[in-house]
Amino acid sequence: MAAPNPTVPRGFPRRFLTYEKLEDLFRRIQWIEMELSALLTSAGINIGICSLLFSLYSILRKQPSNRNVYFGRKLAQMRISLAWETSEDVILAIGGLDAIVFIRTLVFSIRIFSIAAIVCTAIVLPLNYYGQEMQHKLIPSESLEVFTTQNVKQGSRWLWAHCLALYIISCSACILLYFENKNIIRKRLAYIKGSAQDLSQFAVLVRGIPWSAEESYSTTLKNYFTKYYPSSYLSHQMVYHHGKIEKLMRSVREMYDVLYHDSLPSCNSCGFPGGGRGGGRSNVFNILVNEPDVTEKGKMELEDFRAREKECPAAFVFFKTRFAAACAAKALQSSNPMLWVTHQAPEPRDVYWRNLAIPYTQFWLRRTGTFLATAAFLVFFIAPVTLVQSLANLTQLQQTFPFLNGLLKKKYVNQLVTGYLPSVILVLFFYTVPPLMILFSTIEGSISRSGRKRGACYKVLFFTIWNVFFVNIASGTVLNKLTVFSQPKDLPLQLASGAVPAAVKFFMTYVLTSGWTSLACEVVQLYPLLCNFIYKFILRKDHGPFDGQYTFPYHSEVPRVLLFGLLGLNFAILAPLILPLLLVYFCLAYLVYRNQLLNVYITEYDSGGKYWPMVQLCTIFSLVLAQIMAIGVFVLKKSTLCLGFTIPLTICTLLFNEYCRRRFLPVFKNIAAEVLIDLDQQDEQSGRIESIHRRLQSAYCQFEWLAYGGSRMKSKYLSDDDDTLGQSQELKPESEFSQEISVDESVHRSWPVNPNAEVESKPSK
């Protein structure tokens, strides 16, 4: 018997999807039944792993041999449960403004998903569950489909509740985002005004210096800026090809590390050509004083290095005022845009010296190459994602591997394979993504270490959203049987009809695996712990590769948090059961990451909160995508009233984004002229300007930074009273460390009010 033709609703877009196609669509959709007990099995496994890892952490953190793994900062030892007591001023002083932006992202996520969880659990979830007249089973035996919008019958008069929930979530997100924007902007301005000793505000990086047969790059640059900036130009520091010099510096650094870790006394400082530090500060070249032959050889190689004019067409140019440097950095210096290219210089500790020698004309080739490589890797990664989806589909798995039929018929094996294993495999595959994106950002030619990590963060975010969200949905069994690619105009309705609700089971287990379990792994620090064990107990070395050199992985953690935000906003009304899982993740992440920023990671450089525009953009994208998916649901459910109310909501969200883009985001790209002029006037009145000018040349001395290399002393380029982020963080003796953490009690301390003050740990009595 032929199926009856459905009634065509008024206003339905026939030219996009006819009802014959819609009937065929629902006829061919085969839902993958996943009982709620399978999700509970996955949750139980992840909770057990998290409990085991947290228990392991409480034991390992007390071992003196692991002090450099769990207390790399050496400033404080506290339990993870006490991390929430620390004020944001302390986090700002220790972790910089990037740490504050990351913590505020977690706070914003906790707030918006608390609202979403209350609204959707109280209103949307009961309507989804009782959306159709059916005989319900016990809740643990129910299919997850009955908790989604798929269980709501067409033309239901209760769909207005879904539209109301979408309005509440969207409006709450925009309001919270507006106030977070104001808060971050206020902190950034205070951060800039408080960093009066930031030497990068006086420096401009110049690349594309034209070559001249009569004179060196240095002379050409000096003549140019003396002519065009006679009143504001101060001096400059050339960038050199560091092939030969790096070999010498590497040998010096290795000798220094040997002597340092053997606790041998240091020698008197010696001079070094190219700008040294005043004040009698010792440096890495102290170890050469008692080796006259090596010292003489090093001087000869350096003289030969300069005699052959191994200068790069790049240099740091220093100006007398911050405002003059800002104007020069933004101005087009030549009618040929490929020559005399100027940028605001990064901080000395933030400079990525290797990429400064890259000719400026190669940058567009490198960016094009990395873009193509990233796109190729994006396509290549579809294969493991499809493999994961095939594991989630029991029917397809039995067809592919018929010899597993008997094993897969067992209930717990079935739940383990379809509910837990796919997310684990995908998480393992994704561990290769952040290091590869860091490599791509390095090849791209970033001039700063923070810029390299921020570029990798954008790549990882795009890669994660595309492969985890879109490809996982598109490669599922629902769309495998649909003509998506032959009829792309039908894709939004096909996604809303079956693909997105069907994929919720995978994303819920993904939140448990990549969210909850990854936080437990973050606390235990499995990889540094393994390296520390190998170095100390197998190689018998006193120091490991992570002694004071482990910076926070923003390029992997920021995309993870934003991806979970996208999942939560898109599944809020479609499948509200995911919201409690996400809320638990964000609350746990708030505690874990605060502990890691305070105790584990070293802040060697800071971008000044430039990760926040990424948070703003991704949040608006998630909201708009959630509203578009809701429009598809309302079309399929024949609710023209909800459809008419949702379209204006999308338009208002885009208008709000445009307002924020014009009101807040320019502050992250440039520093206001009034702020720079005020700082210049304060320096003139206080007499600090002369001291700043004296320190500029030595701060950007390439030879000394190459010499410090991986040494923990490399951040001491400022005087002791001016250095905030680059404080000396020496290892404590094991006996002292053991006494401090032998008793598992909370460590109470009086945190400094002044962000520039040093944070010290005081064991409780």
C-alpha positions in Angstrom: 0.0 0.0 0.0 1.4 3.4 -0.9 2.0 5.9 1.9 -0.5 8.8 2.1 0.7 12.1 0.8 1.4 14.5 3.6 -0.5 17.8 3.7 1.5 20.7 2.4 1.6 23.6 4.9 1.2 27.1 3.8 4.3 29.1 3.1 6.5 26.0 2.8 9.5 26.6 0.4 8.7 24.0 -2.3 11.6 25.0 -4.6 14.1 24.0 -1.9 12.6 20.7 -0.7 9.4 19.1 -2.0 7.2 17.0 0.3 8.0 14.0 -1.9 11.7 14.5 -1.0 10.7 15.0 2.6 8.7 11.8 2.7 11.6 9.9 1.1 13.9 11.6 3.6 12.0 10.3 6.7 11.4 6.9 5.0 15.2 6.3 4.6 16.3 7.6 8.0 17.3 4.8 10.3 17.8 5.9 13.8 20.6 4.3 15.8 19.0 3.2 19.0 21.3 4.0 21.9 19.8 3.3 25.3 20.4 5.7 28.1 22.2 2.9 29.9 24.9 3.1 27.3 25.5 6.7 28.1 25.5 5.9 31.8 28.1 3.2 31.1 30.3 5.7 29.3 29.8 8.2 32.2 30.7 5.6 34.7 33.9 4.7 32.9 35.0 8.3 32.7 34.1 9.1 36.3 36.1 6.1 37.4 39.1 7.2 35.3 38.8 10.8 36.7 38.6 9.5 40.3 41.7 7.3 39.7 43.7 10.1 38.2 42.8 12.7 40.9 43.7 10.2 43.6 47.0 9.6 41.8 47.6 13.3 41.7 47.1 13.7 45.4 49.8 11.1 46.0 52.3 12.1 43.3 52.2 15.9 44.1 53.7 15.1 47.6 56.8 13.4 46.1 59.9 15.8 46.1 61.1 14.2 42.8 57.9 15.5 41.1 58.1 19.1 42.3 59.1 20.4 38.9 56.1 18.7 37.3 53.3 19.9 39.7 54.9 23.1 41.0 56.9 24.4 38.1 56.4 28.0 39.2 57.9 27.3 42.6 55.9 30.2 44.0 53.1 28.4 45.8 52.0 24.9 46.7 48.3 24.6 47.2 45.6 22.0 46.8 43.5 22.2 43.8 40.3 22.8 45.9 41.8 26.1 47.1 42.5 27.5 43.7 39.1 29.2 43.6 40.1 31.5 46.6 42.8 33.2 44.6 41.8 36.7 43.3 42.1 37.7 39.7 44.7 40.3 40.6 47.0 37.5 41.7 46.3 35.5 38.5 47.0 38.7 36.5 50.4 39.2 38.3 51.4 35.5 37.8 49.8 34.4 34.5 49.4 37.7 32.6 46.3 39.0 30.9 46.0 35.9 28.7 45.3 33.9 31.8 42.6 36.3 32.9 40.9 36.1 29.5 40.9 32.3 29.7 39.5 32.3 33.2 36.8 34.8 32.2 35.9 32.6 29.3 35.2 29.8 31.7 33.2 32.1 34.0 31.1 33.3 31.0 30.5 29.6 30.0 29.5 28.7 33.5 27.0 31.5 33.7 25.4 31.0 30.3 25.1 27.2 30.6 23.7 27.6 34.1 20.9 29.6 32.6 20.5 27.2 29.7 20.5 24.1 31.9 17.8 25.5 34.2 15.6 26.7 31.4 15.9 23.7 29.1 15.8 21.1 31.8 12.7 22.6 33.3 10.8 23.5 30.1 12.2 21.9 27.0 13.2 18.5 28.3 9.7 17.5 29.6 8.1 18.7 26.3 10.6 16.6 24.3 10.0 13.5 26.5 6.2 13.7 26.3 6.1 15.1 22.8 4.3 12.1 21.4 1.7 9.6 22.7 3.7 6.5 23.3 4.4 3.8 25.9 7.5 5.0 27.8 10.0 2.5 29.3 12.0 2.9 32.4 14.3 5.9 32.0 17.6 4.0 32.0 16.2 1.8 29.2 14.9 4.7 27.1 16.4 5.7 23.8 18.1 9.1 23.7 15.8 10.1 20.9 12.9 10.6 23.2 14.7 13.4 24.9 15.3 15.3 21.7 13.1 17.4 19.4 12.8 14.4 17.2 10.2 13.1 19.7 8.0 16.3 19.3 5.2 15.7 16.8 4.7 17.9 13.8 2.5 21.0 14.4 2.8 20.7 18.1 1.5 23.8 19.9 4.2 23.5 22.5 7.0 24.4 20.2 6.7 28.0 21.4 8.5 26.8 24.5 11.5 25.9 22.4 11.4 29.3 20.8 11.1 31.0 24.2 14.1 29.0 25.5 16.1 30.0 22.4 15.3 33.7 23.1 16.3 33.4 26.8 19.6 31.7 26.0 20.5 34.1 23.1 19.6 37.3 25.0 21.4 36.1 28.1 24.5 35.2 26.1 24.6 38.6 24.4 24.1 40.5 27.7 26.8 38.5 29.5 29.1 38.9 26.5 28.6 42.6 26.5 29.6 42.9 30.2 32.5 40.6 29.7 33.7 42.7 26.8 33.6 45.8 29.1 35.4 44.0 31.9 38.2 42.6 29.6 38.6 46.0 27.9 38.9 47.7 31.4 41.5 45.1 32.5 43.5 45.5 29.2 43.7 49.3 29.6 44.7 48.9 33.2 47.3 46.3 32.1 48.8 48.6 29.5 48.9 51.6 31.9 50.5 49.4 34.6 53.2 48.2 32.2 55.0 51.5 32.0 58.3 49.7 31.8 57.3 47.7 28.7 60.2 48.4 26.3 58.3 47.0 23.3 56.1 50.2 23.3 59.2 52.1 22.2 60.4 49.6 19.6 59.3 49.1 16.0 60.3 46.0 13.9 61.4 47.1 10.4 61.6 44.5 7.6 62.2 44.7 3.9 65.2 47.1 4.2 66.3 47.7 0.6 69.7 46.4 -0.3 72.5 48.8 -1.3 75.9 47.9 -2.8 77.6 51.0 -1.3 76.5 50.6 2.4 75.3 48.0 4.9 71.7 47.5 6.0 72.5 49.3 9.2 73.7 52.4 7.5 70.8 52.4 5.1 68.3 52.2 8.0 70.0 54.8 10.0 70.1 57.3 7.1 66.4 56.6 6.4 65.1 57.2 9.9 67.4 60.1 10.6 66.0 61.8 7.5 62.3 61.1 8.0 62.1 60.8 11.8 64.8 63.3 12.9 63.1 64.3 16.2 61.9 61.0 17.4 64.4 58.4 16.2 66.7 57.2 19.0 68.7 54.2 17.8 68.4 50.7 16.2 69.5 47.1 16.7 70.1 45.0 13.6 69.0 41.4 13.2 71.7 38.9 12.1 71.7 35.6 10.4 72.5 33.3 13.4 73.8 30.2 11.7 77.4 30.4 13.0 76.6 32.4 16.0 73.9 29.9 17.1 76.4 27.1 17.1 78.7 29.0 19.4 75.8 30.0 21.6 74.6 26.4 21.8 77.9 25.1 23.0 78.1 27.9 25.5 74.6 27.1 26.7 75.4 23.4 27.1 78.5 24.3 29.2 76.4 26.6 31.3 73.7 24.1 31.9 76.3 21.5 33.0 78.0 24.0 35.4 74.6 25.3 36.7 73.1 21.9 37.6 76.4 20.8 39.1 76.2 23.8 41.4 79.6 25.2 40.5 80.3 28.8 41.4 79.9 31.3 38.7 82.7 33.6 37.4 82.8 37.3 36.9 81.0 38.7 33.9 82.7 39.4 30.7 81.9 41.8 27.9 80.2 40.9 24.7 80.1 42.9 21.5 76.7 44.2 20.3 75.4 45.7 23.5 75.7 44.3 27.0 73.8 44.9 30.2 74.9 47.4 32.7 75.0 47.1 36.4 77.4 44.3 36.6 74.7 41.6 36.0 76.2 38.3 35.3 75.2 36.4 32.2 75.7 33.1 30.4 79.2 34.1 29.1 80.6 34.0 32.7 81.7 30.4 32.1 84.1 31.5 29.4 86.3 33.7 31.6 88.6 30.9 32.7 88.9 29.6 29.1 91.0 32.3 27.3 91.3 30.2 24.1 87.5 29.7 23.9 86.8 33.3 24.6 89.3 34.5 22.0 87.9 32.1 19.5 84.4 33.3 20.2 85.4 36.9 19.7 87.2 36.1 16.5 84.1 34.3 15.1 81.9 37.2 16.1 84.2 39.7 14.5 84.3 37.6 11.4 80.6 37.3 11.5 80.1 41.1 11.5 83.0 41.7 9.1 81.2 39.7 6.5 78.1 41.8 7.1 75.8 38.9 7.8 73.0 41.3 8.5 69.4 40.6 7.8 67.1 43.1 6.1 65.4 43.5 9.4 66.0 45.6 12.5 64.5 46.9 15.7 64.2 50.7 15.6 63.8 52.5 18.9 62.0 55.9 19.3 62.1 58.4 22.1 58.4 58.2 22.9 55.7 55.5 22.7 53.5 57.7 20.6 56.2 58.2 18.0 56.8 54.4 17.8 53.1 53.7 17.4 52.8 56.3 14.6 55.8 54.8 12.8 54.5 51.2 13.2 51.2 52.1 11.5 52.4 54.3 8.8 53.2 53.2 5.2 56.8 54.0 4.9 57.3 53.7 1.2 55.4 53.8 -2.1 56.5 50.2 -2.5 54.6 48.2 0.2 57.1 45.5 0.1 59.9 47.8 1.4 60.3 49.4 4.8 57.5 47.4 6.4 56.9 48.3 10.0 55.2 46.5 12.8 54.9 47.2 16.6 57.7 45.1 18.1 56.9 42.2 20.4 58.3 42.2 23.9 62.0 41.1 24.0 61.1 37.8 25.7 58.3 37.2 23.1 60.5 37.6 20.0 60.8 34.5 17.8 64.3 35.2 16.5 64.4 32.4 13.9 61.7 34.0 11.8 63.1 37.5 11.8 65.7 36.4 9.2 63.0 35.4 6.7 62.8 37.8 3.8 59.6 39.7 3.8 58.8 38.8 0.2 58.5 35.2 1.2 55.8 35.7 3.7 52.9 35.5 1.3 54.3 32.3 -0.2 54.7 30.8 3.3 51.1 31.7 4.3 49.7 30.3 1.1 51.7 27.1 1.6 50.6 26.7 5.2 47.0 27.4 4.2 47.1 24.6 1.5 48.8 22.3 4.0 46.2 23.0 6.6 43.4 22.4 4.1 45.0 19.1 3.0 45.3 17.9 6.6 41.7 19.0 7.1 40.6 16.7 4.3 42.9 13.9 5.4 41.4 13.9 8.9 38.0 13.1 7.5 39.1 9.4 7.4 39.6 8.9 11.1 36.3 10.8 11.8 34.5 8.5 9.4 36.1 5.5 11.2 34.8 6.8 14.5 31.2 7.1 13.1 31.4 3.6 11.7 32.2 2.4 15.2 29.2 4.3 16.6 26.9 2.5 14.1 26.4 -1.0 15.3 24.7 -2.2 12.1 27.5 -0.9 9.9 30.1 -2.3 12.3 28.5 -5.8 12.1 28.5 -5.6 8.3 32.1 -4.5 8.1 33.4 -7.0 10.7 31.0 -10.0 10.6 33.3 -12.1 12.9 32.5 -9.7 15.8 28.7 -10.4 15.6 28.8 -12.8 18.6 30.8 -10.5 20.7 28.8 -7.4 19.9 25.6 -9.1 20.9 26.7 -8.9 24.5 25.0 -6.0 26.2 28.0 -4.4 28.0 30.4 -5.0 25.0 27.8 -3.3 22.8 27.5 -0.3 25.1 31.3 0.0 25.4 32.0 -0.2 21.7 29.3 2.1 20.5 29.1 4.5 23.5 32.7 4.9 24.7 35.2 3.7 22.2 34.4 6.2 19.3 35.1 9.3 21.4 38.3 7.8 22.8 39.6 7.1 19.3 38.8 10.6 18.1 40.4 12.2 21.2 43.6 10.2 20.5 43.7 11.3 16.9 43.2 14.9 17.9 46.4 14.9 20.1 48.3 15.2 16.9 46.6 18.4 15.8 48.0 21.1 18.2 51.7 20.3 17.6 51.2 20.2 13.9 49.4 23.6 13.9 52.2 25.0 15.9 54.6 23.8 13.2 52.4 25.4 10.5 52.3 28.7 12.4 56.1 28.6 12.7 56.6 28.0 9.0 54.1 30.8 8.3 56.6 33.2 9.7 55.3 34.6 13.0 57.6 37.1 14.5 56.5 36.5 18.1 56.1 33.4 20.3 52.7 34.5 21.4 51.6 35.3 17.9 52.8 31.8 16.8 50.7 30.2 19.5 47.7 32.5 18.8 47.9 31.6 15.1 48.0 27.9 16.0 45.0 28.5 18.2 42.9 29.8 15.3 43.9 26.9 13.2 43.1 24.3 15.9 39.7 26.0 16.6 38.7 25.9 12.9 40.0 22.4 12.6 38.2 21.2 15.7 34.8 22.8 14.8 34.9 21.5 11.3 36.0 17.9 12.1 34.4 17.3 15.4 31.1 19.1 14.7 30.3 19.3 11.0 32.2 16.3 9.7 31.0 14.0 12.5 27.4 15.0 11.6 27.9 14.7 7.9 29.7 11.4 8.1 27.1 9.8 10.3 24.9 7.0 9.1 21.9 9.3 8.6 23.6 11.4 6.0 25.4 8.5 4.5 22.1 7.4 3.0 21.0 10.9 1.8 21.8 12.8 -1.3 23.6 15.6 0.5 26.3 16.4 -2.0 24.0 16.1 -5.0 21.4 18.3 -3.4 23.3 20.7 -1.1 20.4 23.2 -0.9 18.6 20.6 1.3 21.5 20.2 3.7 20.1 22.5 6.5 16.8 20.8 6.7 18.4 17.4 6.5 20.7 18.3 9.4 17.8 19.5 11.5 15.6 16.6 10.7 17.8 13.8 11.7 21.6 14.2 11.6 22.0 16.6 14.6 19.6 14.8 17.0 21.1 11.5 16.0 24.7 12.8 16.6 23.9 13.9 20.2 24.8 10.5 21.6 28.3 10.8 20.2 28.8 14.3 21.4 27.6 13.5 25.0 30.3 10.8 25.2 32.8 13.1 23.6 32.1 15.7 26.4 32.8 13.0 29.0 36.0 11.8 27.3 37.5 14.9 25.9 36.2 17.1 28.7 36.1 15.3 32.1 38.9 12.9 31.5 41.1 15.4 29.8 40.9 17.6 32.9 42.0 14.8 35.1 44.9 14.1 32.7 45.8 17.8 32.8 46.0 17.7 36.6 48.2 14.6 36.6 50.4 15.9 33.7 51.0 12.5 32.3 53.6 13.4 29.6 55.7 15.7 31.8 55.5 13.1 34.6 56.7 10.3 32.2 59.6 12.5 31.0 60.5 13.4 34.5 60.6 9.7 35.5 62.8 8.8 32.5 65.3 11.7 33.2 65.6 11.2 36.9 65.3 7.4 37.4 66.5 6.0 34.1 69.0 8.6 32.7 70.0 9.6 36.3 69.8 13.4 35.6 69.0 16.0 38.2 66.9 18.0 35.9 64.2 17.2 33.3 63.0 18.9 30.1 60.2 20.7 31.9 62.1 22.5 34.6 60.6 26.0 34.5 60.0 26.0 30.8 56.4 24.7 30.4 54.0 27.5 29.2 50.3 27.2 29.2 49.0 25.5 26.0 46.4 28.1 24.9 46.5 26.7 21.4 44.9 23.5 22.6 42.8 24.5 25.6 41.0 27.6 24.2 39.7 25.7 21.2 38.5 22.9 23.4 36.5 25.3 25.7 35.0 27.1 22.7 34.1 23.8 21.0 32.1 22.7 24.1 30.4 26.1 24.1 29.4 25.6 20.5 28.0 22.1 21.3 26.1 23.4 24.3 24.5 26.3 22.5 23.5 24.2 19.4 22.1 21.2 21.4 20.4 23.3 24.1 16.9 23.0 22.7 17.6 20.0 20.5 19.0 17.7 23.2 19.0 19.3 26.6 20.6 16.3 28.3 24.0 17.5 27.2 23.8 20.7 29.3 24.4 19.2 32.8 27.5 17.4 31.4 28.9 20.6 30.0 28.1 22.5 33.2 30.0 20.0 35.2 32.9 20.3 32.8 33.1 24.1 33.0 32.9 24.1 36.8 35.7 21.5 37.1 37.8 23.3 34.4 37.5 26.5 36.4 39.2 24.9 39.4 41.7 22.8 37.4 43.0 25.6 35.2 43.3 28.1 38.0 45.5 25.6 39.8 47.6 24.9 36.8 48.1 28.7 36.1 49.1 29.3 39.7 51.3 26.3 40.3 52.4 24.6 37.1 52.9 26.8 34.1 55.5 29.5 33.6 54.4 32.8 32.0 57.3 33.8 29.7 55.4 36.0 27.4 51.9 37.5 27.1 49.8 38.7 24.2 47.9 41.2 26.2 44.5 39.4 26.1 44.3 39.0 22.4 42.6 35.7 22.7 39.3 37.4 23.6 38.3 38.5 20.1 38.4 34.8 19.2 36.0 34.0 22.1 33.7 36.8 21.0 33.7 35.6 17.3 33.2 32.0 18.2 30.3 32.7 20.7 28.4 34.7 18.1 29.0 32.0 15.5 27.7 29.4 17.9 24.6 31.5 18.6 23.8 32.1 14.9 24.4 28.5 14.0 22.0 27.4 16.9 19.4 29.8 15.6 19.7 28.5 12.1 19.3 24.9 13.3 16.3 25.9 15.3 14.8 27.5 12.1 15.3 24.1 10.4 13.5 22.3 13.2 10.6 24.8 13.1 10.2 24.3 9.4 10.1 20.6 9.7 7.7 20.7 12.6 5.4 23.0 10.6 5.6 25.8 13.2 5.4 29.0 11.1 4.8 31.1 14.2 8.1 30.0 15.9 9.9 30.4 12.5 8.7 34.0 12.2 10.0 34.8 15.7 13.4 33.2 15.2 14.4 35.0 12.1 14.4 38.5 13.8 16.5 36.9 16.6 19.2 35.9 14.2 19.2 39.4 12.6 19.5 41.0 16.1 22.4 38.7 17.0 24.3 39.7 13.9 23.7 43.4 14.6 24.9 42.9 18.2 28.1 41.3 16.8 28.7 44.2 14.5 28.3 46.6 17.4 30.8 44.7 19.5 33.2 44.5 16.6 33.2 48.2 16.2 33.0 49.1 19.9 35.4 46.6 21.6 37.7 44.8 19.1 39.8 47.8 17.9 41.2 48.1 21.5 42.9 44.7 21.0 44.5 45.8 17.7 45.9 49.2 18.8 46.7 51.1 21.9 44.9 54.4 22.2 46.9 57.5 21.5 45.7 59.2 24.7 47.1 56.3 26.8 50.5 56.4 25.1 50.8 60.2 25.4 49.8 60.0 29.1 52.5 57.4 29.8 55.1 59.5 27.9 54.2 62.5 29.9 54.5 60.6 33.2 57.9 59.3 32.2 59.1 62.8 31.4 57.9 64.1 34.7 59.3 61.3 36.8 62.7 61.2 35.0 62.3 57.5 34.0 62.6 58.1 30.3 66.4 58.3 30.3 66.6 54.9 32.1 64.3 53.4 29.6 66.4 54.7 26.7 69.5 53.2 28.2 68.0 49.7 28.5 66.5 49.6 25.0 69.6 48.5 23.1 70.5 45.7 25.5 66.9 44.5 25.8 66.8 43.4 22.1 70.3 42.1 21.9 70.0 39.0 19.7 73.2 37.4 20.8 72.3 37.4 24.5 68.8 36.0 23.9 70.3 33.2 21.7 72.8 32.5 24.5 70.1 32.2 27.2 68.1 29.8 25.0 66.4 27.4 27.2 68.0 28.6 30.4 65.7 29.6 33.2 67.7 32.8 33.6 66.8 34.1 30.1 63.9 36.3 31.2 66.2 38.6 33.3 66.5 41.3 30.7 65.0 43.9 32.9 66.1 45.3 36.2 64.8 43.5 39.2 62.3 46.2 40.2 60.8 46.3 36.8 60.4 42.7 35.9 56.9 41.3 36.6 56.4 38.4 34.3 60.0 37.3 34.1 60.7 36.8 37.7 63.4 34.4 38.7 61.8 31.1 39.7 64.6 28.9 41.0 64.2 25.3 42.1 64.0 24.8 45.8 66.1 22.1 47.5 64.3 18.8 47.8 64.5 18.8 51.6 62.8 22.2 51.9 60.2 21.3 49.3 59.5 18.0 51.1 58.9 19.8 54.4 56.5 22.2 52.8 54.2 19.6 51.2 54.7 16.7 53.7 51.4 17.6 55.4 48.4 17.5 53.2 46.8 20.7 54.6 45.8 23.9 53.0 48.5 26.5 52.6 47.2 29.8 53.7 49.0 32.9 52.5 48.6 36.6 52.3 48.4 37.4 48.6 50.0 40.7 47.5 47.7 43.5 46.5 50.3 45.0 44.2 50.4 42.9 40.9 54.2 43.7 40.7 54.9 42.2 44.0 56.5 38.8 44.3 54.3 36.0 45.3 55.8 33.7 47.9 54.6 30.6 49.5 54.3 30.4 53.2 53.6 27.0 54.7 50.9 26.9 57.3 51.8 26.3 60.8 
